[in-house]
Amino acid sequence: MFDFLKGYDLLAAFWVTVQLTFYSAVGSLIWGTVLAAMRVSPVPLMRAFGTAYVNVVRNIPLTVVIVFTSLGLFQTLGVTLGADDFTTINFRLAVLGLTAYTSSFVCEALRSGINTVPVGQTEAARAIGLNFPQVLRLIVLPQAFRSVVGPLASVLIALTKNTTVAAAIGVAEAAALMRVMIENEAQLILISAIFAFGFICLTLPSGLLLGWVSKKVSVRR
């Protein structure tokens, strides 16, 4: 029944998906945190930039963002992100696009966590002489992150599934291999079931683990 799989490297394709998810998740967490800090900053220009970025990027289809990184950044502007071969360039551009898109959702999830921190704590921190970056780093963000592990888990699961869009610019991840197999093989339902099971194996354990972590680290109010 599974003889047709011999000519395809499923594990390599899903490994590319895992790498896309990991690097994009790290980048999104970093950039999303910066954006969240901008959204709550006392500096009007920073607040305006953070608000505009989130509202614009969240309402652009991910496919448009990914295709822009290839057609706009690479083919038009010649941006290679330090890579030499076409495969690595496409991979890094896909990570860039996924990071730029997902970070807007990370920002909003984290901002909701910031809003759960009692105002009295920040006022007390400012009263003892802490400036805004210190209040954010020492008081607000540690509690905010603990409050939004659950929402961030949902963002991570969505990111894992969104990596399939990278196939649009030639990244050899799971969805790209699935398309090739469907074009060359007659086992449409079986192929779809295999890849669906593969993504379930990636997302379900992550959701369960982060759900457990969310309960363990949640802030008691």
N, C-alpha and C positions, 0 to 999 in steps of 0.2 A: 504493500500500500504506500509506503514511504520511499520507494526506490527512486522516485524522481528528485528527491532531496540531495542525492549524492553529488550532483554537479554544482551545488550552491553552498556557500559558507554562511549559514544562518548566525552562528555565534559571532563571527566577525562583524556582521551587519548590526546585530544588537549591541555589540561592544562599542561601535561608533555612536549608537544612540545613547548609551550610558555615558560616554565621554562628552557628547553634546550637552546632555542634561547636567552633568557635574560642573563643567566649566561655566555654562550659562547660569546655573544656580548660584555659584560663587560670585560671578560678576553681578548678577541681579541683586544679590543680598547687599553687596558693597554699594553699588550705585543707588539702589532703592533706599538704603539707609541715609545716604547723602541727600537724596531728594526729600525724604521725610524730614530731615533736619532743616532743609530749606523751607519746607511748607510751614514749619512752626517757628521759623526764625523771626527775630524782631526787626530784621532788615527788610524793608518793603520790596526792594529789587530782587532779593533772593526768594522771597515768598512768591512774587509774581512769576519768576522763572520756573520754580517748582510746580506751581499751579498750572501754568501754561503747558509745561512738558507733559505732565500727567494727563491732562484733559485732551491734549492733541494725540499723543502716542496711543493711549488706550482706545481711541476711536478710529485708528487706522488698522485695516486688516493686516494680520501678521504676514500673509503672503506678500503684500505690497512692501512691507519693511524688509523682508528677506530678499526679494527680487531687487529692491533698490540697492542693497549692499553689494550685489553682484554687478548689476548694470550701471548703477550710479557711481559707487565708490571705486570698484575695480576697473571696469571697462572704460568708464568715462574719465575718472580722476586718476586712475593708476594706483590706487591704494592697495598694497599687498600685505600689510600688517607684518612685514618682516619675513614672509614666506617666499620660497623660490619656485615650488612646483604648484601646478594648478589644483591638485587635490587638497593640499594643505591650505592654500589660499581660500578655497571655497569653504573648508571646514571652519577656519577662523572668522570668515565673514558671516557664516551662519551663527556662530557663537556671539558675534557682535550684535547681529540683528535680534537674536533671541534675548540677549541681555538687555538691549535697549527697550524692547517691548515688555518683557516680564518685570523689569525693575519698576515700572509704573504701578503694577499690581502689588508688588512688595511694598512700595512706598505707602499706598493707601492702607494696606493691612497693618503696617507698622504705625502709621499715623493714628489709626483707631486704637492701637495699644497705648500710644502716648496720651491719648485723651482719657484713658482709664486711670492714669496716675493722678492722685489727689492734688489739687492746686496748692493746698497747704504745704505740701512737701517742697514744691518748687519755690514757693514764697519763703519758706524757712531757709532753703539753700541760698537764695539770694540775700537773705538777711545776714547770713554769716560771711558774706563777701565772695561767694562763688559767682563767676561770670557765666554767660549763657552756654558756651561750649562745655564748661565743667559741670554745670547742672545737667545738661543733656547726657554727658558721658557717664557721670557718677550716679545720678539719681534717676533720670527718666528712662533712658534706653534699657538699662538692665531689667527694669520692671516691665517695660513695653514688650521686650522680646519674650519674656516669660508669658505674657498675656496672649500673644498672637502665634504661638507654636502651631495651634490648630489651623488657623487661616493660612499660615505659611505652608503647611503641609498640603493644603488644597492647591496653592499656587505651584508647588513643586510637582504635584501630580499633573496639573494642567500643562506645565512646562515639558514634562516627559512626553506627553501626547503631542504637544506642539512641535517637537523635534521632527516630526514627519514632514513638516513644511520645508525643511532643509533640502528635501529631494528636488525641490523646484530649481535649485541652482547646482544640482549635480553631486550633492554630498551622498556618499554610498552608505546611508543608514538603512534601517529596517524597511521603511516604506519604499525606498528606491528598489531594494531587492525584491520586495513583494510585487511591485509593478512589473519588473523583469520576469519574474516567475509566472505571473498571470498571463503575460504576453506569450510565453514559450510553452506553458504546460496547460493541460486540460482540467486539472484538479482545482477548479476555482474555489469551491466551498471549503475543501480541505486546506488549501493555502491560506485562505482568509481566517480559518479557525486557528491555524498554527500561529499566525502573526498576532491574532487577537489574544491568544493564550500567552504569547511572549510578552505583550504589553501588560497583561494582567499580572504576570510574575514580576514585572518591574514596579508597577504602581501600587498594588495591593499591600505588599509587605511594608513599603515606605509609609503608606497611609496609616497602617496599624501601629507601626513603631512610633511615628511622630504623634499619633493620637495618645499612645501610652505616655510618651514624654510630656505631652501637653498637660495631662492630668497630674503628673509628678511635680512639674515645675510651676504650675499655675499659682498666681499670686492670690493669697487669701485676703478678701476684703472684709 
